[in-house]
Amino acid sequence: MTQSTTTPPMSGVSDETRVLHRIAPLGNWKASEGAGPLQMKVAVLDLETTGLDPQYDEIIEIAVAIIQIDVQGRVIAVESMRTGLQQPSRPIELNIAKITGIDDAMVAGKRISPTSIAESLGRAQACLCFNAEFDRRHLEMLVPEVAEMPWICAMREVPWRDLGFDGAAQNYLLAQAGMFNPTAHRAADDVASLVNLLAHECRDGRTVMAHALEGAKTSSWRFEASDLPHRLQKDAYRKGYRRSYHGVYHKLVREAEHDAEVAWYRELVGRDPTIVPVDWVERYRADWTWKPVNRKVEVAHWRR
């Protein structure tokens, strides 16, 4: 496999080749040298579903690993790993069975206990997924308690390109970190791959987990174009604003984008958007649970 010169350094790598190593099994996880004491516990989870729409499609498999991390973001232990299957109310479509590796026969009579999931996740201080926006919104439909937990998105809250990675697919990032998972695409396999990826030490000497945690804790805002004229809706859409369940165009804005986004909106609309602070508890919640803010706020009031 050819290697880009911008990829992160790893053993067995030259300008011509890359050596991939099988991921470490979670059952006998070993902390890296120099790891410190327990700082917090994180629930790393993945779902398989019957489709993309949380209000229509259903969870058919869940996997949750509770990991322990130290103050530097090193994965020092994998406390537990739990999985579960669930029979949906409708037959699993053939294309979904091909993608997930799960068919109707495998889930017949199976049920996931929402109470059990809530208790398992409650042992951690935060939930982490590769794509938190997808997993959280589906899981909220089954386990409402997760709406009160902090959420970390490894895909969006790690500065992958700044760290020398290319692309945004989990398995591709794993390969660039020098690892591969040979088993089928199932929830437990994806969790095992993600834990290994989180433990990877990047070229700046920090782990992916450390970057993900830092990104999750940074400031962000929900910009709501609550009174956007119809003639400007296409401009807002091209800028990344999307129409919510309540009909309000909105966009998640990070710290580095804040001032430029305010300036763009003022130039387009002639006034400020409604700006709502969003922390890591609120950030990836289901769109239909947001309540539109029918008031104007000064930008300076929300700056931290």
TANORBEL-V583011 format. One record per run of one state. SS is the DSSP state (alpha for helix, beta for strand, coil for the rest). FROM is the first residue (numbers start at 1). TO is the last residue. Records with the same first field share a line. If there is no record, write none. Layout:
BEGIN
SS: FROM-TO + FROM-TO
END
This chain:
BEGIN
coil: 1-20 + 23-25 + 29-39 + 50-58 + 70-74 + 86-93 + 101-103 + 108-113 + 122-125 + 130-131 + 143-143 + 149-149 + 158-169 + 177-178 + 181-186 + 200-200 + 202-206 + 218-219 + 226-229 + 239-241 + 244-248 + 270-273 + 279-286 + 290-298 + 303-304
beta: 21-22 + 40-49 + 59-69 + 75-85 + 126-129 + 150-153 + 179-180 + 201-201 + 207-207 + 220-225 + 242-243 + 249-254 + 274-278
alpha: 26-28 + 94-100 + 104-107 + 114-121 + 132-142 + 144-148 + 154-157 + 170-176 + 187-199 + 208-217 + 230-238 + 255-269 + 287-289 + 299-302
END
